[in-house]
Amino acid sequence: MSIEAEIQQRLERDFSPSYLHIENESYRHHVPAGSESHFKVAVVSEQFEGKRLLLRHKQVHACLVDLLSGPVHALALHTFTPQEWVSHQQIPDSPNCRGS
């Protein structure tokens, strides 16, 4: 199973998201072609209701802990409640880390 598929499976299992976006951004970094080391993730879940951003990120990190201590070098997280997503509905662009 690919790293991206593993991330998707775990986030769906643990957060039952109403919206989930996973983007492999490894190509923006100095890594071999086909790498799965840098990801941007947006998760919209009712489980984030009443929780501060730091706690939301800790929950996602706990879900992916072994991947983050192994093959995943970087994870850009964007976590929203369903109500926040209604007014936001936009995932910020990541900076281009290749220096171009």
N, C-alpha and C positions, 0 to 999 in steps of 0.2 A: 504494500500500500504506500502511496506517495505521502510525503510529509504534509502536503496541502490537504489531501483526503483525510489523513489522521486528525489534523486540526479541525476540519469541518465536522467529522464524526463526533469528536469529543465535545465541541461547543454545542452542537445540536443536542447531544445527550444531556449535558449538564445545565444548559440555559434555555432550552426550547425556544429559540429566538423566533420572533415574528419577521425578522430580517437579518440575514447574515451575508456579509461580503468578505471574501478572502482573496487577497491579491498577492501573488508571488512577485516581489520586487527585487529579487536577487540580481536580475539583469542590470539593475542600476548601480551595482557594486562591482568591485574587482574580485570576482569569483569565477570559477570555471562555468562554461555554458551548461545549462541544464541544472544548475544548483538550486536547492531549496533551503536557503539559509536566512532570507530576509522577507518578512511578510507584513502586510498591512491588513488589519482586521477591523471590521465594523460589526458590532453585535447590538441588536435591539431586543431587549428582554424585560419582561415584567419583574424578573428577579432583581433588577437594578433599582426598583422603586424604593425611595427613601434612603438610598445609599450614596455616599459621597464617591467622587471619581476614584480616589485612591483605593477604597474598598472594592469597587467594581474591578479595578485592574488587578488587585490582589486575588480576587476570585478567579479571574481568567488565568492568571499566572499559575495558580494552584492546579487548575484543570490541565495545564500544559507543562507542568514543572519538568518532567523528564525530557521533553522536547527542547525546552529552553536551556537545559543544562547539557544538551548534546548538539543535535544538528541545527537547531534554530539559533542564529546569532543575534537577530534583531526582530522585534515585534512592535509595530506601531499599532496602538489600540485606540479605538473610538467606540465608546460604550454609551448607549442611550436607553432611556425608558421609552415605551411606545409613545407617550405624550411628547417627550422631547424630540423624538424622531419626526413626528407630524410637523413640527415647526422648523426642523433643521433640514432633514432629508438631503444632506450633502456630506460627503466624506472629503476632508481636506486633501489636497495634493501633497505628495511627499517630495522633499527636495531631491534633486538629482545628485547623487553621491559620487558620480563618476568624474565630477569636475568639468563637465561639458555644459 
